[in-house]
Amino acid sequence: MRSKVTGVLAAVACAACCALPLLIAAGVLTIAGAAVAQKTLLAVSAGLAVAALTMWWLHRRRTAPAPTCGCGGSGCGC
């Protein structure tokens, strides 16, 4: 669940970054303010994406089935 929330937050940060040209055109942001916001949003988005992937990987690692060991028709091994 945490990885999904983090992934959604990364997508929102990315969408906000894509909306910067519209905010400049509307007069909400200056070009200098948009440059700072863009760098910040890109860094936040990348960090959240890495966090989401790490949490997903850890979850998959914890819930992976244990390998089965034993002897079968082709011999013994794990």
N, C-alpha and C positions, 0 to 999 in steps of 0.2 A: 504494500500500500504506500509506503514512504517513497519508493522509487517512482510510482505513478504520480504522486503529488509533486515531487521534485521535477519530473519530466514535464508536467503541465506548467509549472512555474518557469522552466526554461523556455518553453514555447511562448508563454506570455511575454517574457523579456525579449525574445526574438521578434515577436509581433510589434512590440512597442518600438523596437529599433527600426522596423520597417515603416512605422507610422511617423517617424521624424520629419520626412519631407512635407507631409501634410500639415504637421504642426508649425513648420517654418512658413509655409504658404498662408496659413491662417493667422500668422502673426503671434502665435502663442510663444514660440521660441525664437531667439536670435540665432544666427549662424554659429556664433561662438558657443552659445549654450547647447546647441544641438551637437556640436563636435564633442563637447565634454560628455553629454548624455549618451552619444553613440559609443564612445570608448567604454564608458561605464556599463552600459547595457550589454555590449558584446562580451565584456569580461564576466559579468554576472551570468549571462546565458551559457557561456562555455563552462563556467564553474558548476552551474546547476546540472548541465548535461553530463559532465563527468561524474558528479555525485550520484545522479540517477542511474547511470550505467554501473557504477561501483556497487550501489545498493542492490541492483538487479543481479549482478554477478554473485555477490555474497549470498543472496537469497537462493539462487540456483545451486550454489555450491553446498549450502546447508541441507537442501531438500533432495539432493541427488541420491538415488538408491545405492546402497552398499554393494560392492561386487560380491558375487556368489562364488564360493570356492567348494571344491569337491571332486569326486571321481565320477567320470561318466564313461560312455562307451569308447571315447577316444583317448582316455588317459586321465591323469590327475593334474590339477592345476588351478590357478586363480585367474 
